[in-house]
Amino acid sequence: MLSLNAARQLITTLALPGEPISVALTEALGLVLAEPVVADVDLPPFDRATVDGLAFRVADAQSGIALRLISSKGYRSGDGIEVGPGRAARVKAGDPLPVGADTVVAEPPSRSKHFSLPPNLELAPGRHIVRRGNWLTAGTPILSVGTRLTSAMVGLLASQGCTHPVCHRRVRVAVAAVGDDLVGPGDAPVLNRERNAANLAVTAPLLQWGAMPLDLGAVGREGLEGIVHRALSAQVALILGPIGGLVSRTLERVGVIPIFEGVALEPGGAMNYGVVRDSLGRVSTHVVHLTTEPLAALAAVLLVVAPLITRLQGGDRLTPRLAVWNGSHPRTGSMARAIPVRLIHTPEARCLAQPLEGCDSADLPGFAQAEAFVVLEAESGPWVGGELVEAVHLGR
């Protein structure tokens, strides 16, 4: 069995991102940039007032000239007008500053065509103004290769005319289960059968990572080879079924090259990984053979398959989030332990990982209360509380 870290490293070594494509910005959320994005306009694109008020030149006010208010003919205050000696203009927050103005004084709305400045008012150029290019200037790199696009970045790209960023493709992941005792989630589990919960359990995080899952459902022994062939059309195939035996023999018969068998992880370590290569020797499909036990399958996907998906979509290895262990656990043996926990946020801004009492690998009602898996490394401990641990969030 490989250690958890060795399995992650090996599986990502064989994973290379596909050819980049131009993607509509509305569909690019969660994708990784394959080309940098450079600003093409200043932000803001003009001098902008930050408050509702009166815009004028400081020099005019200081000379004691009475200022006459003029109005804008544009759709926004301050747009398309110019102030000069003896003139000022009303502006609204966020609108362009009139040409010639260098300060803004906050004033309540008024219909008067003239105004007098309050006594002892301190005036200075630039007051209540954001200058053109204050936040960003044209030609400045704003997002680099390898950046995963978040919702906060979409508006920035839109402001720079980047409506079709070049990104790495989403990964297509086929999920198939094998078992004569399995029925679909919408079917009645009669005659000692049980519903196939594992497929949907592992599909949920795939969606969060931006992948495109294809749930092929479950088949019995007779339909095994057919569903495997369908799954191998994807870049990643997750085959859920009994480890070893018929499933393993079928995978080898259809051309899956074994890479490793088993990971020193409990639960989820009962898994095999192999690849299918094309005529040029390149990996065309990554095949992960998992158990049909939902909790164990989910642990394997979150801890081992997630780095594979991330790498195939152009990202780097996932940076582990840390939490403070808030329980007790004896020293681990030769296997790392994936323990479901709840996350408690303290007033001191600490994140505590509280293990769920009595939650074993088959306790789905108990596991439904979990918010993350905590990884206790192999050959470590005992764990008494206060230690920093890797926490893999379940996305709830």
C-alpha positions in Angstrom: 0.0 0.0 0.0 1.2 3.5 -0.8 1.1 6.2 1.8 -1.6 8.9 1.3 1.0 11.5 0.3 2.8 9.1 -2.1 -0.5 8.2 -3.7 -1.4 11.9 -4.2 2.0 12.6 -5.7 2.0 9.7 -8.1 -1.5 10.3 -9.3 -0.8 13.9 -10.1 2.5 13.1 -11.8 0.5 11.2 -14.5 -2.1 14.0 -14.9 -1.5 16.7 -17.5 -4.0 19.4 -18.3 -5.8 19.2 -21.6 -5.6 21.8 -24.4 -6.8 25.2 -23.4 -9.9 26.7 -24.9 -11.7 30.0 -25.1 -14.7 30.0 -22.7 -17.6 32.4 -22.4 -17.1 34.4 -19.2 -20.6 33.3 -18.1 -19.4 29.7 -18.1 -15.8 30.2 -16.8 -16.5 30.3 -13.1 -14.3 27.7 -11.3 -12.0 27.2 -14.4 -8.2 27.8 -14.3 -6.7 30.4 -16.6 -4.3 29.1 -19.3 -3.4 32.6 -20.4 -2.8 35.8 -18.4 -5.3 38.6 -18.4 -4.0 42.2 -18.9 -6.0 45.3 -18.2 -7.0 47.2 -21.4 -8.6 50.3 -19.7 -8.0 52.3 -16.6 -10.2 51.8 -13.5 -11.9 54.0 -12.9 -11.9 55.1 -16.6 -12.4 58.8 -15.6 -12.1 61.1 -12.6 -15.0 60.1 -10.4 -16.9 61.9 -7.6 -17.3 59.9 -4.4 -20.2 61.9 -2.9 -23.2 63.8 -4.0 -22.3 67.5 -4.0 -20.8 70.4 -5.9 -17.8 70.2 -8.2 -15.6 73.2 -8.9 -12.0 74.5 -9.0 -10.4 75.2 -5.7 -8.7 78.3 -7.2 -12.1 79.9 -7.9 -13.4 79.4 -4.4 -10.2 80.7 -2.8 -10.4 83.9 -4.9 -13.8 84.6 -3.5 -15.6 84.5 -6.8 -19.4 83.8 -6.5 -20.0 80.4 -8.2 -23.0 79.9 -10.5 -24.4 76.3 -10.8 -24.6 74.7 -14.2 -26.4 71.5 -15.1 -25.3 68.5 -17.1 -26.9 67.6 -20.4 -25.7 64.0 -20.2 -27.4 61.0 -18.6 -25.2 61.3 -15.6 -24.4 64.4 -13.5 -21.1 65.9 -14.5 -21.1 64.2 -17.9 -20.2 66.4 -20.9 -19.8 69.7 -19.1 -16.9 72.0 -18.1 -16.5 74.2 -15.1 -14.3 77.3 -15.2 -14.1 80.7 -13.5 -17.3 81.4 -11.7 -19.0 78.1 -12.4 -19.7 74.9 -10.5 -21.8 71.7 -11.2 -23.8 69.4 -9.2 -22.6 65.8 -9.2 -23.7 62.4 -7.8 -21.4 59.8 -6.2 -19.8 57.6 -8.8 -20.4 59.9 -11.8 -17.8 61.6 -14.0 -16.2 64.7 -12.6 -16.8 67.8 -14.8 -13.9 68.9 -16.9 -11.8 71.5 -15.0 -13.1 70.6 -11.6 -10.6 69.5 -9.0 -12.6 69.2 -5.8 -16.1 68.2 -4.6 -18.0 69.6 -1.6 -20.8 67.5 -0.1 -24.0 69.5 -0.3 -27.7 68.7 0.2 -29.9 68.9 -2.9 -30.9 72.5 -3.8 -32.6 74.3 -6.6 -30.6 77.4 -6.2 -28.5 78.5 -9.1 -25.8 80.0 -6.9 -24.1 78.9 -3.7 -21.8 80.3 -1.1 -19.3 78.1 0.7 -19.7 77.6 4.4 -17.2 79.7 6.4 -14.0 78.1 7.6 -14.4 75.2 5.1 -11.0 73.7 4.3 -10.6 73.2 0.5 -8.0 71.1 -1.2 -7.6 69.6 -4.7 -8.7 66.0 -4.9 -11.2 66.1 -2.1 -14.0 63.5 -2.6 -12.5 62.5 -5.9 -11.1 59.1 -7.2 -8.7 59.8 -10.0 -8.7 57.9 -13.3 -6.6 54.7 -13.0 -6.6 54.9 -9.2 -7.4 51.2 -8.9 -5.9 49.9 -12.2 -4.1 51.2 -15.2 -4.3 49.9 -18.7 -1.5 47.4 -19.5 -1.2 46.1 -16.0 -1.3 42.2 -15.6 -4.3 41.5 -13.4 -4.7 37.7 -13.4 -1.9 35.2 -14.0 -1.8 31.7 -15.5 -3.0 29.1 -13.0 -5.6 31.4 -11.4 -8.9 29.7 -10.6 -11.7 32.1 -11.6 -13.9 33.1 -8.7 -17.2 35.0 -8.7 -15.3 38.0 -7.3 -13.1 38.0 -10.5 -15.9 37.9 -13.0 -16.8 41.5 -12.7 -13.2 42.5 -13.1 -12.8 40.6 -16.3 -16.0 42.0 -17.7 -14.7 45.6 -16.9 -11.6 44.8 -19.0 -13.5 43.4 -22.0 -12.3 39.8 -21.3 -15.5 38.1 -22.3 -13.8 34.8 -23.4 -10.9 34.0 -21.2 -8.6 31.2 -22.3 -9.0 28.4 -19.7 -8.3 24.7 -19.2 -11.2 22.5 -20.0 -13.5 21.1 -17.4 -12.8 17.4 -16.7 -15.5 14.9 -17.6 -15.8 12.3 -14.9 -17.8 9.1 -15.3 -19.2 7.4 -12.2 -20.4 3.8 -12.4 -21.3 1.3 -9.7 -21.3 -2.5 -10.0 -23.4 -4.8 -7.8 -26.3 -7.3 -8.2 -27.6 -6.1 -4.9 -27.8 -2.4 -5.9 -30.9 -0.5 -7.0 -31.2 3.1 -8.0 -31.8 5.9 -5.4 -35.4 6.2 -6.7 -36.2 2.5 -6.6 -37.6 0.4 -3.8 -34.8 -1.7 -2.0 -36.7 -5.0 -1.9 -35.4 -8.6 -1.5 -32.3 -7.6 0.6 -31.2 -5.1 -1.9 -30.0 -1.5 -1.1 -30.1 1.8 -2.8 -26.9 3.0 -4.6 -25.9 6.0 -2.5 -22.2 6.1 -3.4 -22.6 7.4 -6.9 -24.3 10.6 -5.8 -22.1 10.9 -2.7 -19.0 11.2 -4.9 -20.7 13.3 -7.6 -21.4 16.2 -5.3 -17.8 17.3 -4.7 -17.1 16.8 -8.4 -19.6 19.6 -9.1 -17.9 21.8 -6.5 -14.6 21.4 -8.3 -16.0 22.4 -11.6 -15.8 19.0 -13.2 -18.6 17.5 -15.4 -19.8 14.3 -13.7 -21.7 11.7 -15.7 -23.6 9.3 -13.4 -24.0 6.0 -15.2 -25.9 4.4 -12.4 -25.4 0.8 -11.2 -25.4 -2.5 -13.1 -25.1 -6.1 -12.2 -22.3 -8.5 -13.1 -23.7 -9.1 -16.6 -23.6 -5.4 -17.5 -20.1 -4.8 -16.1 -18.0 -4.7 -19.2 -20.5 -2.5 -21.1 -20.6 0.1 -18.4 -16.8 0.1 -18.0 -16.4 0.8 -21.8 -18.8 3.7 -21.4 -17.0 5.1 -18.4 -13.6 4.9 -20.2 -14.8 7.6 -22.7 -14.3 10.1 -20.0 -11.0 11.6 -18.7 -11.6 10.1 -15.3 -13.6 6.9 -14.6 -14.7 6.2 -11.1 -15.7 2.5 -10.9 -17.4 1.6 -7.6 -17.6 -2.1 -6.8 -16.0 -4.9 -4.8 -12.2 -4.5 -4.8 -10.5 -7.3 -6.6 -12.2 -10.2 -8.3 -14.4 -9.7 -11.3 -14.2 -5.9 -11.4 -10.4 -5.9 -11.4 -10.2 -8.6 -14.0 -12.6 -6.7 -16.2 -10.6 -3.5 -16.0 -7.4 -5.3 -17.0 -9.2 -7.1 -19.9 -10.4 -3.8 -21.4 -6.9 -2.3 -21.3 -6.5 -0.5 -17.9 -2.9 -0.6 -16.8 -2.6 -1.0 -13.0 -0.5 1.7 -11.3 -1.1 1.0 -7.6 -3.4 -1.1 -5.4 -4.5 0.3 -2.1 -3.6 3.4 -0.1 -2.7 3.5 3.6 -5.9 5.3 4.5 -8.8 4.3 6.7 -11.6 4.4 5.5 -11.2 4.7 1.7 -7.9 3.0 1.3 -9.4 0.0 -0.4 -8.9 1.5 -3.9 -7.0 0.7 -7.1 -5.7 3.2 -9.6 -4.8 2.6 -13.2 -4.6 4.3 -16.6 -5.6 3.8 -20.2 -3.0 5.0 -22.8 -3.6 6.1 -26.4 -1.6 4.9 -29.4 1.0 7.6 -28.6 1.5 6.4 -25.1 -0.3 9.3 -23.5 -2.8 8.8 -20.6 -6.3 9.2 -22.0 -8.3 8.0 -19.0 -7.5 7.8 -15.3 -9.4 4.9 -13.7 -10.1 4.7 -10.0 -11.7 1.6 -8.6 -13.5 2.3 -5.3 -15.7 0.5 -2.8 -19.5 1.1 -3.0 -19.5 2.1 0.7 -20.5 5.8 0.5 -18.4 7.2 3.3 -15.3 5.3 2.3 -15.8 6.2 -1.4 -16.2 9.9 -0.5 -13.1 9.9 1.7 -11.0 8.4 -1.2 -12.4 10.9 -3.7 -11.8 13.9 -1.4 -8.3 12.9 -0.4 -6.9 11.2 -3.4 -9.0 12.0 -6.5 -9.4 15.7 -5.8 -5.7 16.4 -6.5 -6.1 14.5 -9.8 -9.2 16.6 -10.9 -7.4 19.8 -9.8 -4.3 19.0 -11.9 -6.3 17.9 -15.0 -8.1 21.3 -14.9 -4.8 23.2 -14.8 -4.6 23.9 -11.1 -1.9 23.1 -8.6 -2.1 20.7 -5.7 -4.9 21.7 -3.3 -3.6 23.7 -0.4 -4.8 21.9 2.8 -6.8 23.9 5.2 -5.8 23.6 8.8 -8.0 23.2 11.9 -7.3 22.6 15.6 -8.0 19.1 16.7 -10.6 19.1 19.5 -10.8 15.5 20.6 -8.7 12.5 21.6 -7.4 9.6 19.5 -4.8 6.9 20.1 -1.6 6.8 18.1 -2.3 5.8 14.5 -0.7 2.7 13.0 0.5 2.2 9.5 -2.6 3.9 8.0 -3.7 7.5 8.0 -7.1 8.1 9.5 -9.9 10.1 7.8 -12.2 11.2 10.6 -15.5 13.0 10.1 -15.7 16.2 12.2 -17.9 19.2 12.9 -16.2 22.6 12.7 -16.5 25.0 15.6 -15.5 28.6 15.1 -14.5 30.3 18.4 -14.6 34.0 19.3 -10.8 33.9 19.1 -11.1 33.1 15.3 -10.0 29.5 15.8 -11.5 26.7 13.9 -11.9 23.6 16.0 -12.4 20.1 14.5 -14.8 18.2 16.8 -14.9 14.4 16.0 -18.4 12.9 15.7 -18.9 10.4 18.5 -19.6 6.8 17.4 -19.7 7.6 13.7 -18.3 4.5 11.9 -17.9 4.0 8.1 -21.5 2.7 7.7 -23.3 5.3 9.8 -24.8 7.6 7.1 -27.2 9.4 9.6 -24.2 10.1 11.8 -22.0 11.2 8.9 -24.7 13.5 7.7 -23.7 15.8 10.6 -20.1 16.1 9.4 -18.7 19.3 7.8 -15.2 18.0 7.0 -12.8 15.1 7.1 -9.7 15.5 9.3 -6.6 13.6 8.4 -4.5 12.1 11.2 -1.2 11.1 9.6 0.0 7.5 9.9 2.4 6.6 12.7 1.6 9.7 14.7 -0.1 10.7 17.9 -1.6 10.1 20.4 -3.8 13.0 19.7 -4.9 14.8 22.9 -6.3 18.1 21.5 -4.7 21.3 20.3 -2.8 19.8 17.4 -3.0 21.4 13.9 -4.6 18.9 11.4 -5.5 18.9 7.7 -9.2 19.5 7.3 -10.9 18.7 4.0 -14.3 20.5 3.9 -17.3 18.7 2.6 -18.7 21.9 1.0 -21.9 22.3 3.1 
